[in-house]
């Protein structure tokens, strides 16, 4: 188990990175775009369907995350490498895991803050009809896991380059591949012996049940494994820098 000093160093890095997000006007632009686009897409179909639930919103959310999470992670390592501050960071008395976890948790906290600001949606839905908050809460929990998986992948991509634009575009492409790889369109055209593997690897496949408010232990284990894998790869890239 990590000791108190180990956790304190992660917390210090987490706090520094989180303040860096909120000290940038770009962060507020990203949040505003996320809220406007998400609300518009949801209510555009909500009144047509005429059902007091948020299933459509959570079906759309992974596609919104495809652009939001790379925007959050693109500068995390790429900017450090471009400006040379990564050399200073790696000389501090922190381990590679502490640096990676501090940055990841800050990005996750920022994403969670953006999700909290969507609380007006379930409130509005419950006002317009008898909404079932069980599936809604379950879907929000699933959205956090999905977002965390995107962030871990985006941080890994950011660690591979000095250019933020390249990190942004490459992260979008990587997230799209992992989200879409398990889709029926892909699995139906793939060789039969590969289809189950592609379905298992697809981030979108594991989010389908979550979007309906169903939290399956297998999906949670998958997301935690996915997050750990790309954080570990991130740590290895940082270690190579030394």
C-alpha beads as a LAMMPS data file, in Angstrom:
LAMMPS data file: protein, C-alpha beads

242 atoms
241 bonds

1 atom types
1 bond types

-500.0 500.0 xlo xhi
-500.0 500.0 ylo yhi
-500.0 500.0 zlo zhi

Masses

1 110.0

Atoms # bond

1 1 1 0.000 0.000 0.000
2 1 1 1.324 3.500 -0.841
3 1 1 2.268 5.545 2.188
4 1 1 0.979 8.992 3.078
5 1 1 3.977 10.792 1.551
6 1 1 3.520 8.918 -1.744
7 1 1 -0.138 9.958 -1.938
8 1 1 0.719 13.526 -0.907
9 1 1 3.049 13.910 -3.892
10 1 1 0.319 12.671 -6.246
11 1 1 -2.107 15.128 -4.664
12 1 1 0.353 18.011 -5.088
13 1 1 0.761 17.251 -8.801
14 1 1 -2.998 16.733 -9.135
15 1 1 -3.716 20.140 -7.603
16 1 1 -1.126 21.874 -9.786
17 1 1 -2.539 20.333 -12.983
18 1 1 -6.157 20.993 -12.027
19 1 1 -5.445 24.663 -11.321
20 1 1 -3.670 24.854 -14.681
21 1 1 -6.912 23.749 -16.394
22 1 1 -9.079 26.325 -14.681
23 1 1 -6.512 29.102 -15.107
24 1 1 -6.814 28.744 -18.883
25 1 1 -9.662 30.441 -20.790
26 1 1 -9.570 27.562 -23.277
27 1 1 -10.869 25.233 -20.561
28 1 1 -14.002 27.330 -20.109
29 1 1 -14.525 27.403 -23.872
30 1 1 -14.329 23.604 -23.972
31 1 1 -16.854 23.288 -21.135
32 1 1 -19.206 25.790 -22.778
33 1 1 -19.043 23.940 -26.111
34 1 1 -19.576 20.605 -24.352
35 1 1 -22.684 21.874 -22.538
36 1 1 -24.167 23.695 -25.546
37 1 1 -23.624 20.844 -28.008
38 1 1 -24.767 18.163 -25.557
39 1 1 -27.918 20.045 -24.517
40 1 1 -28.818 20.948 -28.092
41 1 1 -28.405 17.391 -29.398
42 1 1 -30.368 15.952 -26.471
43 1 1 -33.341 18.322 -26.568
44 1 1 -33.383 18.181 -30.368
45 1 1 -34.642 14.593 -30.074
46 1 1 -36.155 14.632 -26.568
47 1 1 -39.415 16.333 -27.532
48 1 1 -39.734 14.178 -30.657
49 1 1 -39.426 10.912 -28.703
50 1 1 -41.610 12.161 -25.854
51 1 1 -40.091 9.928 -23.138
52 1 1 -38.871 11.126 -19.748
53 1 1 -35.441 9.481 -19.834
54 1 1 -31.878 10.417 -20.787
55 1 1 -30.957 7.325 -22.790
56 1 1 -30.423 9.336 -25.977
57 1 1 -28.062 11.704 -24.174
58 1 1 -25.857 8.869 -22.947
59 1 1 -25.858 7.301 -26.412
60 1 1 -24.539 10.611 -27.778
61 1 1 -22.082 11.212 -24.929
62 1 1 -19.247 8.916 -26.154
63 1 1 -19.244 10.782 -29.468
64 1 1 -19.033 14.127 -27.660
65 1 1 -16.229 12.713 -25.494
66 1 1 -14.366 11.777 -28.695
67 1 1 -13.582 15.475 -29.146
68 1 1 -13.678 16.754 -25.555
69 1 1 -11.209 14.331 -23.974
70 1 1 -8.447 14.805 -26.611
71 1 1 -8.860 18.548 -26.104
72 1 1 -8.263 18.001 -22.369
73 1 1 -5.237 15.734 -22.780
74 1 1 -3.500 17.181 -25.858
75 1 1 -1.351 19.654 -23.908
76 1 1 -0.666 17.561 -20.794
77 1 1 2.578 15.940 -21.970
78 1 1 3.032 17.528 -25.410
79 1 1 3.282 21.039 -23.974
80 1 1 5.666 19.856 -21.231
81 1 1 7.952 18.397 -23.901
82 1 1 7.678 21.402 -26.224
83 1 1 8.482 23.930 -23.496
84 1 1 11.145 21.769 -21.857
85 1 1 9.431 21.780 -18.452
86 1 1 9.262 17.985 -18.546
87 1 1 13.000 17.943 -17.820
88 1 1 12.346 19.909 -14.629
89 1 1 9.414 17.650 -13.703
90 1 1 11.487 14.499 -14.071
91 1 1 14.211 15.898 -11.794
92 1 1 11.709 16.344 -8.946
93 1 1 11.578 13.671 -6.214
94 1 1 8.518 11.996 -7.764
95 1 1 8.197 8.634 -9.458
96 1 1 6.953 8.188 -13.003
97 1 1 3.750 6.654 -11.654
98 1 1 3.150 9.670 -9.406
99 1 1 3.568 12.071 -12.341
100 1 1 1.225 10.040 -14.562
101 1 1 -1.420 9.535 -11.874
102 1 1 -1.343 13.209 -10.843
103 1 1 -1.974 14.341 -14.418
104 1 1 -4.598 11.651 -15.075
105 1 1 -6.584 12.402 -11.915
106 1 1 -6.540 16.140 -12.679
107 1 1 -7.880 15.501 -16.192
108 1 1 -10.533 13.164 -14.761
109 1 1 -11.572 15.764 -12.161
110 1 1 -11.926 18.369 -14.914
111 1 1 -14.082 16.006 -16.979
112 1 1 -16.169 15.154 -13.909
113 1 1 -16.720 18.873 -13.278
114 1 1 -18.011 19.245 -16.837
115 1 1 -20.401 16.322 -16.258
116 1 1 -21.632 17.808 -12.975
117 1 1 -22.647 20.927 -14.885
118 1 1 -25.048 18.789 -16.952
119 1 1 -27.158 18.251 -13.806
120 1 1 -29.745 20.612 -15.303
121 1 1 -30.648 17.883 -17.796
122 1 1 -31.984 15.240 -15.344
123 1 1 -33.673 18.026 -13.347
124 1 1 -35.445 19.241 -16.487
125 1 1 -36.388 15.693 -17.490
126 1 1 -37.848 14.971 -14.049
127 1 1 -39.795 18.228 -14.196
128 1 1 -41.283 17.318 -17.586
129 1 1 -42.093 13.717 -16.640
130 1 1 -41.605 10.951 -14.091
131 1 1 -37.935 10.206 -14.695
132 1 1 -36.334 7.092 -13.175
133 1 1 -33.158 8.343 -11.473
134 1 1 -31.683 4.846 -10.994
135 1 1 -30.698 4.371 -14.652
136 1 1 -29.660 8.028 -14.898
137 1 1 -27.230 7.731 -11.966
138 1 1 -25.939 4.413 -13.343
139 1 1 -25.378 6.017 -16.738
140 1 1 -23.426 8.897 -15.176
141 1 1 -21.182 6.384 -13.379
142 1 1 -20.639 4.559 -16.664
143 1 1 -19.892 7.867 -18.402
144 1 1 -17.115 8.536 -15.883
145 1 1 -15.523 5.162 -16.690
146 1 1 -15.860 5.777 -20.428
147 1 1 -14.362 9.266 -20.076
148 1 1 -11.528 7.929 -17.910
149 1 1 -10.692 5.347 -20.601
150 1 1 -10.597 8.079 -23.263
151 1 1 -8.397 10.227 -21.010
152 1 1 -5.908 7.416 -20.326
153 1 1 -5.621 6.813 -24.071
154 1 1 -5.321 10.543 -24.797
155 1 1 -2.566 11.002 -22.197
156 1 1 -0.598 8.138 -23.737
157 1 1 -0.882 9.728 -27.192
158 1 1 0.125 13.145 -25.793
159 1 1 3.279 11.590 -24.336
160 1 1 4.355 10.492 -27.813
161 1 1 4.655 13.957 -29.380
162 1 1 5.643 17.566 -28.748
163 1 1 2.895 18.995 -30.935
164 1 1 -0.495 19.616 -29.322
165 1 1 -2.382 19.572 -32.646
166 1 1 -0.887 16.207 -33.571
167 1 1 -1.715 14.924 -30.077
168 1 1 -5.315 16.158 -30.472
169 1 1 -5.900 14.610 -33.911
170 1 1 -4.121 11.341 -33.058
171 1 1 -6.098 10.991 -29.818
172 1 1 -9.389 11.511 -31.677
173 1 1 -8.374 8.822 -34.174
174 1 1 -7.275 6.398 -31.434
175 1 1 -10.441 6.940 -29.373
176 1 1 -12.604 6.505 -32.473
177 1 1 -10.889 3.219 -33.377
178 1 1 -11.272 1.766 -29.887
179 1 1 -14.872 2.946 -29.659
180 1 1 -15.943 1.725 -33.097
181 1 1 -13.897 -1.493 -33.334
182 1 1 -16.566 -3.576 -31.590
183 1 1 -19.479 -2.221 -33.622
184 1 1 -21.673 -4.705 -35.478
185 1 1 -20.641 -3.170 -38.810
186 1 1 -17.023 -4.171 -38.081
187 1 1 -17.643 -7.539 -36.419
188 1 1 -20.025 -8.701 -39.165
189 1 1 -17.416 -8.077 -41.887
190 1 1 -14.448 -9.408 -39.887
191 1 1 -13.397 -13.090 -39.905
192 1 1 -15.560 -15.122 -37.532
193 1 1 -12.705 -16.089 -35.202
194 1 1 -11.670 -12.410 -34.750
195 1 1 -15.180 -10.967 -34.263
196 1 1 -15.508 -11.904 -30.537
197 1 1 -12.130 -10.307 -29.792
198 1 1 -13.058 -7.099 -31.618
199 1 1 -16.375 -6.992 -29.780
200 1 1 -14.596 -7.414 -26.448
201 1 1 -12.027 -4.692 -27.232
202 1 1 -14.590 -2.100 -28.321
203 1 1 -15.179 0.682 -25.815
204 1 1 -18.593 1.280 -27.360
205 1 1 -19.648 -2.356 -26.867
206 1 1 -19.123 -2.095 -23.122
207 1 1 -20.928 1.251 -22.983
208 1 1 -24.148 0.001 -24.607
209 1 1 -25.472 -1.505 -21.390
210 1 1 -24.219 1.447 -19.363
211 1 1 -26.199 3.842 -21.578
212 1 1 -29.327 1.981 -20.439
213 1 1 -28.304 2.382 -16.795
214 1 1 -27.127 -1.232 -16.411
215 1 1 -23.788 -1.490 -14.576
216 1 1 -22.176 -4.857 -15.351
217 1 1 -19.114 -5.989 -13.382
218 1 1 -17.492 -7.265 -16.594
219 1 1 -17.750 -3.802 -18.159
220 1 1 -16.222 -2.147 -15.072
221 1 1 -13.338 -4.643 -15.032
222 1 1 -12.776 -3.998 -18.738
223 1 1 -12.649 -0.225 -18.265
224 1 1 -10.322 -0.474 -15.259
225 1 1 -8.011 -2.799 -17.225
226 1 1 -8.063 -0.477 -20.240
227 1 1 -7.255 2.548 -18.055
228 1 1 -4.451 0.744 -16.231
229 1 1 -2.900 -0.495 -19.501
230 1 1 -2.637 2.944 -21.083
231 1 1 -1.510 4.622 -17.869
232 1 1 1.204 1.973 -17.610
233 1 1 2.221 2.603 -21.239
234 1 1 2.261 6.322 -20.441
235 1 1 4.541 5.652 -17.500
236 1 1 6.879 3.616 -19.720
237 1 1 7.093 6.473 -22.264
238 1 1 7.943 8.904 -19.464
239 1 1 10.581 6.490 -18.145
240 1 1 12.195 6.367 -21.600
241 1 1 12.524 10.153 -21.452
242 1 1 14.932 9.731 -18.554

Bonds

1 1 1 2
2 1 2 3
3 1 3 4
4 1 4 5
5 1 5 6
6 1 6 7
7 1 7 8
8 1 8 9
9 1 9 10
10 1 10 11
11 1 11 12
12 1 12 13
13 1 13 14
14 1 14 15
15 1 15 16
16 1 16 17
17 1 17 18
18 1 18 19
19 1 19 20
20 1 20 21
21 1 21 22
22 1 22 23
23 1 23 24
24 1 24 25
25 1 25 26
26 1 26 27
27 1 27 28
28 1 28 29
29 1 29 30
30 1 30 31
31 1 31 32
32 1 32 33
33 1 33 34
34 1 34 35
35 1 35 36
36 1 36 37
37 1 37 38
38 1 38 39
39 1 39 40
40 1 40 41
41 1 41 42
42 1 42 43
43 1 43 44
44 1 44 45
45 1 45 46
46 1 46 47
47 1 47 48
48 1 48 49
49 1 49 50
50 1 50 51
51 1 51 52
52 1 52 53
53 1 53 54
54 1 54 55
55 1 55 56
56 1 56 57
57 1 57 58
58 1 58 59
59 1 59 60
60 1 60 61
61 1 61 62
62 1 62 63
63 1 63 64
64 1 64 65
65 1 65 66
66 1 66 67
67 1 67 68
68 1 68 69
69 1 69 70
70 1 70 71
71 1 71 72
72 1 72 73
73 1 73 74
74 1 74 75
75 1 75 76
76 1 76 77
77 1 77 78
78 1 78 79
79 1 79 80
80 1 80 81
81 1 81 82
82 1 82 83
83 1 83 84
84 1 84 85
85 1 85 86
86 1 86 87
87 1 87 88
88 1 88 89
89 1 89 90
90 1 90 91
91 1 91 92
92 1 92 93
93 1 93 94
94 1 94 95
95 1 95 96
96 1 96 97
97 1 97 98
98 1 98 99
99 1 99 100
100 1 100 101
101 1 101 102
102 1 102 103
103 1 103 104
104 1 104 105
105 1 105 106
106 1 106 107
107 1 107 108
108 1 108 109
109 1 109 110
110 1 110 111
111 1 111 112
112 1 112 113
113 1 113 114
114 1 114 115
115 1 115 116
116 1 116 117
117 1 117 118
118 1 118 119
119 1 119 120
120 1 120 121
121 1 121 122
122 1 122 123
123 1 123 124
124 1 124 125
125 1 125 126
126 1 126 127
127 1 127 128
128 1 128 129
129 1 129 130
130 1 130 131
131 1 131 132
132 1 132 133
133 1 133 134
134 1 134 135
135 1 135 136
136 1 136 137
137 1 137 138
138 1 138 139
139 1 139 140
140 1 140 141
141 1 141 142
142 1 142 143
143 1 143 144
144 1 144 145
145 1 145 146
146 1 146 147
147 1 147 148
148 1 148 149
149 1 149 150
150 1 150 151
151 1 151 152
152 1 152 153
153 1 153 154
154 1 154 155
155 1 155 156
156 1 156 157
157 1 157 158
158 1 158 159
159 1 159 160
160 1 160 161
161 1 161 162
162 1 162 163
163 1 163 164
164 1 164 165
165 1 165 166
166 1 166 167
167 1 167 168
168 1 168 169
169 1 169 170
170 1 170 171
171 1 171 172
172 1 172 173
173 1 173 174
174 1 174 175
175 1 175 176
176 1 176 177
177 1 177 178
178 1 178 179
179 1 179 180
180 1 180 181
181 1 181 182
182 1 182 183
183 1 183 184
184 1 184 185
185 1 185 186
186 1 186 187
187 1 187 188
188 1 188 189
189 1 189 190
190 1 190 191
191 1 191 192
192 1 192 193
193 1 193 194
194 1 194 195
195 1 195 196
196 1 196 197
197 1 197 198
198 1 198 199
199 1 199 200
200 1 200 201
201 1 201 202
202 1 202 203
203 1 203 204
204 1 204 205
205 1 205 206
206 1 206 207
207 1 207 208
208 1 208 209
209 1 209 210
210 1 210 211
211 1 211 212
212 1 212 213
213 1 213 214
214 1 214 215
215 1 215 216
216 1 216 217
217 1 217 218
218 1 218 219
219 1 219 220
220 1 220 221
221 1 221 222
222 1 222 223
223 1 223 224
224 1 224 225
225 1 225 226
226 1 226 227
227 1 227 228
228 1 228 229
229 1 229 230
230 1 230 231
231 1 231 232
232 1 232 233
233 1 233 234
234 1 234 235
235 1 235 236
236 1 236 237
237 1 237 238
238 1 238 239
239 1 239 240
240 1 240 241
241 1 241 242
